Amino acid sequence: MDKLILTAAICGAEVTKEQNPAVPYTIDEIVREAKSAYDAGAAVIHVHVREDDGTPTQSKARFKEALDAIYKVIPDVIIIPSTGGAVGMTAEERLQPTELMPEMATLDCGTCNFGDDVFENTIPMMRAFGKRMIENKIKPEYECFEMGHLDTILRLAQRGEVPGDPMQFNFVLGVFGCTPATADNLAWLVKNIPAGSTWTATGIGRHEFPLAAAAIGMGGHVRVGFEDNLYLSKGVLAKSNGELVAKAARIAHELGREIANPAEARQILSLAPRH
């Protein structure tokens, strides 16, 4: 069984300081939260960016500022910028961080209900995102919120319209309106990915740690962080992303999984070493 890659989704686009004062908006706050997660064992940082007032943005300049600042403090970490942005953003707006040539970026695998909103990812949009990532040599992390999303992205990969093997999936379960966060649903998804693929599980809200435990036991990888869940336990707000990562690491320790450092995570994800 591979060592466990821990990813921290440190801020997202929707959560606010009103919900948890530790949610980062500014570049300094984003760096603080990335470092706290890294120090607790995260090899991967998933990044959205905000304006200083918390407004979500996909600005290329803002992403560059954030990525440069994170790398200055933790130069070996893997950063996965979001191309999901926030609900309602255009495809071109969402694609801006791919112009920075990151080693990885997210690619959302289908339209879905997202609470009261609709998160639009049409097949033509996915082709456009795949084309950009092929051209810029970016490895996607395929974000699947629904079970049907997996079949959709596999068909596009078979046609060469999005990057193919080896593929990395993130199964985001428990969003209201999407596939529930159950071990059975996770097992079905994992069973149907191509041989040689890697996968991460993300449980939303109260499902974060139960799904993490299932994924750890199944040999997959785990994402936690403020984007997905603001609480360390019922009624107890997490003081940092690092607290959430540390809890996932403790679960892994109890289940006998070692934690991957960034160099080991790069090998597992088939990424080039970072110099």
Secondary structure in CASP SS format (residue, H / E / C, confidence):
PFRMAT SS
TARGET T0000
AUTHOR 0000-0000-0000
METHOD secondary structure of the structure
MODEL  1
M C 1.00
D C 1.00
K C 1.00
L E 1.00
I C 1.00
L E 1.00
T E 1.00
A E 1.00
A E 1.00
I C 1.00
C C 1.00
G C 1.00
A C 1.00
E C 1.00
V C 1.00
T C 1.00
K C 1.00
E C 1.00
Q C 1.00
N C 1.00
P C 1.00
A C 1.00
V C 1.00
P C 1.00
Y C 1.00
T C 1.00
I H 1.00
D H 1.00
E H 1.00
I H 1.00
V H 1.00
R H 1.00
E H 1.00
A H 1.00
K H 1.00
S H 1.00
A H 1.00
Y H 1.00
D H 1.00
A H 1.00
G C 1.00
A C 1.00
A C 1.00
V E 1.00
I E 1.00
H E 1.00
V E 1.00
H C 1.00
V E 1.00
R E 1.00
E C 1.00
D C 1.00
D C 1.00
G C 1.00
T C 1.00
P E 1.00
T E 1.00
Q C 1.00
S C 1.00
K H 1.00
A H 1.00
R H 1.00
F H 1.00
K H 1.00
E H 1.00
A H 1.00
L H 1.00
D H 1.00
A H 1.00
I H 1.00
Y H 1.00
K H 1.00
V H 1.00
I C 1.00
P C 1.00
D C 1.00
V C 1.00
I E 1.00
I E 1.00
I E 1.00
P E 1.00
S C 1.00
T C 1.00
G C 1.00
G C 1.00
A C 1.00
V C 1.00
G C 1.00
M C 1.00
T C 1.00
A H 1.00
E H 1.00
E H 1.00
R H 1.00
L C 1.00
Q H 1.00
P H 1.00
T H 1.00
E H 1.00
L H 1.00
M C 1.00
P C 1.00
E C 1.00
M E 1.00
A E 1.00
T E 1.00
L E 1.00
D E 1.00
C C 1.00
G C 1.00
T C 1.00
C E 1.00
N E 1.00
F E 1.00
G C 1.00
D C 1.00
D E 1.00
V E 1.00
F E 1.00
E C 1.00
N C 1.00
T C 1.00
I H 1.00
P H 1.00
M H 1.00
M H 1.00
R H 1.00
A H 1.00
F H 1.00
G H 1.00
K H 1.00
R H 1.00
M H 1.00
I H 1.00
E H 1.00
N C 1.00
K C 1.00
I C 1.00
K E 1.00
P E 1.00
E E 1.00
Y E 1.00
E E 1.00
C E 1.00
F C 1.00
E C 1.00
M H 1.00
G H 1.00
H H 1.00
L H 1.00
D H 1.00
T H 1.00
I H 1.00
L H 1.00
R H 1.00
L H 1.00
A H 1.00
Q H 1.00
R C 1.00
G C 1.00
E C 1.00
V C 1.00
P C 1.00
G C 1.00
D C 1.00
P C 1.00
M C 1.00
Q E 1.00
F E 1.00
N E 1.00
F E 1.00
V E 1.00
L E 1.00
G C 1.00
V C 1.00
F C 1.00
G C 1.00
C C 1.00
T C 1.00
P C 1.00
A C 1.00
T C 1.00
A H 1.00
D H 1.00
N H 1.00
L H 1.00
A H 1.00
W H 1.00
L H 1.00
V H 1.00
K H 1.00
N C 1.00
I C 1.00
P C 1.00
A C 1.00
G C 1.00
S C 1.00
T E 1.00
W E 1.00
T E 1.00
A E 1.00
T E 1.00
G E 1.00
I C 1.00
G H 1.00
R H 1.00
H H 1.00
E H 1.00
F H 1.00
P H 1.00
L H 1.00
A H 1.00
A H 1.00
A H 1.00
A H 1.00
I H 1.00
G H 1.00
M H 1.00
G C 1.00
G C 1.00
H E 1.00
V E 1.00
R E 1.00
V E 1.00
G C 1.00
F C 1.00
E C 1.00
D C 1.00
N C 1.00
L C 1.00
Y E 1.00
L E 1.00
S E 1.00
K C 1.00
G C 1.00
V E 1.00
L E 1.00
A C 1.00
K C 1.00
S C 1.00
N H 1.00
G H 1.00
E H 1.00
L H 1.00
V H 1.00
A H 1.00
K H 1.00
A H 1.00
A H 1.00
R H 1.00
I H 1.00
A H 1.00
H H 1.00
E H 1.00
L C 1.00
G C 1.00
R C 1.00
E C 1.00
I E 1.00
A C 1.00
N C 1.00
P H 1.00
A H 1.00
E H 1.00
A H 1.00
R H 1.00
Q H 1.00
I H 1.00
L C 1.00
S C 1.00
L C 1.00
A C 1.00
P C 1.00
R C 1.00
H C 1.00
END
